[in-house]
């Protein structure tokens, strides 16, 4: 059977022909109606659908991990906090020992959890793309700091550029199943670190109206980046009303150490009203323990320290609980982001987010494969599906990432849009309602009817709202595929990528764009 709605309509033609006279508008009108964009609430999948069906941890396991994390904070603590961090955290109740480590009494952690922000919204410049982080609402998006671009035709890896980052943002803006854009790669053509931070931020903002995540390589760069943000927002007050950029902040260096410069950046961004991704990214067997459960313990402990820190700076600061542990291939020590263990780690972290009722994010969709091939497909499919089914609010690095985060592929964004649509359909699950279990349609077909459901009113009504269809995935029969010239999946993805980029321009107002380019040295066109 062919894959598109119009193909199904063609197969139904013999059945419909007998009924056509009694139906207003005719087949052409109905096909046109189905081709029109659906209202947001009628789409078969969309960002923010609730997950949570998959739970790799038992309730007892969740409680044990929580207790162990609290013990780690009391007994081990974290070292190397900046002076400003020591001041705010000790004022809140943390204890600095003779060894310089900050330890966190259980009561302090519980007090800060009580005031931590919940049910937050990550705003987008276009409100229809706002991300409502509550319960088990699932959103898929990008992230990472790849240093190479993957060319799937030449099979070459080259340095990533500011133009590549901007192009990726423009693609994301036009791909429905990718809900946010966190910076995907390093602008290696920008040598100066401050200019790199500015180009990274503006490449994201110029390419998409969806929520953007970025990072800052040095605390001294924050002020100029906020000057740019205010220009795009229309002033500081407008920014504070709807902060549309979050800071991806590696405030810890696992195991159990604060990252001094990142912490100073975090303090500044929190005071400026920027949402914070509190990111702990240990690697099991290397910078976090080998047992999957104990790796989750360490990540939870580190992020709980982040909750204390952020709320000591500003109570109720909007933060994402970013337990983001990775997996090692213990034979070599190399990262294995596409493994089954990675999928379990991410899903287990999602359960801990739900335990604390905090907005949560973790990695999903990384591929260890160097190219958008079958290995990439199974790795991204498994990890993204389990992350969504576990109810992870923010599924980062969900598409485009290859070679264990070292390479990024634009064609993989396009392929990943299809993959994420299917994953989100799994998250949505099966709608069991009086209508969906009514026997009326069965009676109409079986008791004197045509003996099949292809042309039934129910089938035609649900074909766009109950089912999702791939944009580049191929569902042709072998005969159709042969007659179409045997199109390859990658060729179709490249064609869609090129079509989007040929039409997608800068999404910042032209006058503001000119002012930003006059004020800052922007590397992409």
QUIMOLIN-V161261 format. One record per backbone hydrogen bond with DSSP energy under -0.5 kcal/mol. CO is the residue of the C=O (numbers start at 1). NH is the residue of the N-H. If there is no record, write none. Layout:
co->CO nh->NH
co->CO nh->NH
This chain:
co->4 nh->8
co->5 nh->9
co->6 nh->10
co->7 nh->11
co->8 nh->12
co->10 nh->13
co->12 nh->15
co->12 nh->16
co->13 nh->17
co->14 nh->18
co->15 nh->18
co->16 nh->19
co->16 nh->20
co->19 nh->22
co->20 nh->23
co->25 nh->29
co->26 nh->30
co->27 nh->31
co->28 nh->32
co->29 nh->33
co->30 nh->34
co->31 nh->35
co->32 nh->36
co->39 nh->42
co->39 nh->43
co->40 nh->43
co->46 nh->49
co->49 nh->138
co->58 nh->62
co->59 nh->63
co->60 nh->64
co->61 nh->65
co->62 nh->66
co->63 nh->67
co->64 nh->68
co->65 nh->69
co->66 nh->70
co->67 nh->71
co->68 nh->72
co->69 nh->73
co->70 nh->74
co->71 nh->75
co->72 nh->76
co->72 nh->77
co->73 nh->104
co->78 nh->102
co->79 nh->258
co->82 nh->86
co->83 nh->87
co->84 nh->88
co->85 nh->89
co->86 nh->90
co->87 nh->91
co->88 nh->92
co->89 nh->93
co->89 nh->94
co->95 nh->97
co->95 nh->103
co->97 nh->100
co->101 nh->97
co->101 nh->103
co->102 nh->78
co->103 nh->95
co->103 nh->105
co->105 nh->108
co->105 nh->109
co->106 nh->110
co->107 nh->111
co->108 nh->112
co->109 nh->113
co->110 nh->114
co->111 nh->115
co->112 nh->116
co->120 nh->133
co->121 nh->123
co->122 nh->131
co->125 nh->127
co->126 nh->129
co->127 nh->130
co->130 nh->132
co->131 nh->122
co->131 nh->133
co->132 nh->134
co->133 nh->120
co->134 nh->137
co->136 nh->51
co->138 nh->48
co->139 nh->395
co->140 nh->179
co->140 nh->180
co->141 nh->398
co->146 nh->186
co->147 nh->160
co->148 nh->408
co->149 nh->151
co->149 nh->158
co->150 nh->152
co->151 nh->155
co->151 nh->156
co->156 nh->151
co->158 nh->149
co->160 nh->188
co->161 nh->165
co->162 nh->166
co->163 nh->167
co->164 nh->168
co->165 nh->169
co->166 nh->170
co->167 nh->171
co->168 nh->172
co->169 nh->173
co->170 nh->174
co->171 nh->174
co->172 nh->175
co->174 nh->176
co->175 nh->178
co->177 nh->179
co->179 nh->211
co->180 nh->142
co->180 nh->182
co->181 nh->213
co->184 nh->146
co->186 nh->188
co->187 nh->190
co->189 nh->191
co->192 nh->196
co->193 nh->197
co->194 nh->198
co->195 nh->199
co->196 nh->200
co->197 nh->201
co->198 nh->202
co->199 nh->203
co->200 nh->204
co->201 nh->205
co->202 nh->206
co->203 nh->207
co->204 nh->208
co->206 nh->507
co->209 nh->125
co->209 nh->126
co->211 nh->181
co->212 nh->246
co->213 nh->183
co->214 nh->248
co->218 nh->221
co->219 nh->222
co->221 nh->225
co->222 nh->226
co->223 nh->227
co->224 nh->228
co->225 nh->229
co->226 nh->230
co->227 nh->231
co->228 nh->232
co->229 nh->233
co->230 nh->234
co->230 nh->235
co->235 nh->239
co->236 nh->240
co->237 nh->241
co->238 nh->242
co->242 nh->244
co->243 nh->123
co->244 nh->212
co->245 nh->275
co->246 nh->214
co->246 nh->248
co->247 nh->249
co->247 nh->277
co->248 nh->250
co->249 nh->251
co->249 nh->279
co->251 nh->259
co->252 nh->254
co->256 nh->79
co->257 nh->253
co->258 nh->260
co->259 nh->263
co->260 nh->264
co->261 nh->265
co->262 nh->266
co->263 nh->267
co->264 nh->268
co->265 nh->269
co->266 nh->270
co->267 nh->271
co->268 nh->272
co->269 nh->274
co->270 nh->273
co->275 nh->247
co->276 nh->278
co->276 nh->320
co->277 nh->249
co->277 nh->279
co->278 nh->280
co->278 nh->322
co->279 nh->252
co->279 nh->281
co->280 nh->324
co->282 nh->284
co->282 nh->326
co->283 nh->286
co->283 nh->287
co->283 nh->288
co->284 nh->328
co->288 nh->285
co->288 nh->286
co->291 nh->295
co->292 nh->296
co->293 nh->297
co->294 nh->298
co->295 nh->299
co->296 nh->300
co->297 nh->301
co->298 nh->302
co->299 nh->303
co->300 nh->304
co->301 nh->305
co->302 nh->306
co->303 nh->307
co->304 nh->308
co->305 nh->309
co->306 nh->310
co->307 nh->311
co->308 nh->312
co->309 nh->313
co->310 nh->314
co->314 nh->317
co->317 nh->117
co->318 nh->276
co->320 nh->278
co->320 nh->322
co->321 nh->323
co->321 nh->361
co->322 nh->280
co->322 nh->324
co->326 nh->284
co->327 nh->336
co->328 nh->330
co->329 nh->332
co->329 nh->333
co->329 nh->334
co->334 nh->329
co->336 nh->339
co->339 nh->343
co->340 nh->344
co->341 nh->345
co->342 nh->346
co->343 nh->347
co->344 nh->348
co->345 nh->349
co->346 nh->350
co->347 nh->351
co->348 nh->352
co->349 nh->353
co->350 nh->354
co->351 nh->355
co->352 nh->356
co->353 nh->357
co->353 nh->358
co->359 nh->321
co->360 nh->394
co->362 nh->396
co->367 nh->404
co->369 nh->403
co->371 nh->373
co->373 nh->377
co->374 nh->378
co->375 nh->379
co->376 nh->380
co->377 nh->381
co->378 nh->382
co->379 nh->383
co->380 nh->384
co->381 nh->385
co->382 nh->386
co->383 nh->387
co->384 nh->388
co->385 nh->389
co->386 nh->390
co->387 nh->392
co->388 nh->52
co->388 nh->391
co->389 nh->52
co->389 nh->53
co->389 nh->54
co->392 nh->139
co->393 nh->139
co->393 nh->395
co->394 nh->362
co->394 nh->396
co->395 nh->141
co->395 nh->398
co->396 nh->364
co->400 nh->409
co->401 nh->367
co->402 nh->406
co->402 nh->407
co->403 nh->406
co->406 nh->147
co->406 nh->148
co->407 nh->402
co->408 nh->150
co->409 nh->413
co->410 nh->413
co->410 nh->414
co->411 nh->415
co->412 nh->416
co->413 nh->417
co->414 nh->418
co->415 nh->419
co->416 nh->420
co->417 nh->421
co->418 nh->422
co->419 nh->423
co->420 nh->424
co->421 nh->425
co->422 nh->426
co->423 nh->427
co->424 nh->428
co->425 nh->429
co->429 nh->431
co->430 nh->432
co->431 nh->433
co->433 nh->437
co->435 nh->438
co->439 nh->443
co->440 nh->444
co->441 nh->445
co->442 nh->446
co->443 nh->447
co->445 nh->451
co->446 nh->448
co->453 nh->456
co->456 nh->460
co->457 nh->461
co->458 nh->462
co->459 nh->463
co->462 nh->466
co->462 nh->467
co->464 nh->44
co->473 nh->475
co->477 nh->481
co->478 nh->482
co->479 nh->483
co->480 nh->484
co->481 nh->486
co->482 nh->485
co->488 nh->492
co->489 nh->493
co->490 nh->494
co->491 nh->495
co->492 nh->496
co->493 nh->497
co->494 nh->498
co->495 nh->499
co->496 nh->500
co->497 nh->501
co->498 nh->502
co->499 nh->503
co->500 nh->503
co->500 nh->504
co->503 nh->505
co->509 nh->513
co->510 nh->514
co->511 nh->515
co->512 nh->516
co->513 nh->517
co->514 nh->518
co->515 nh->519
co->516 nh->520
co->520 nh->522
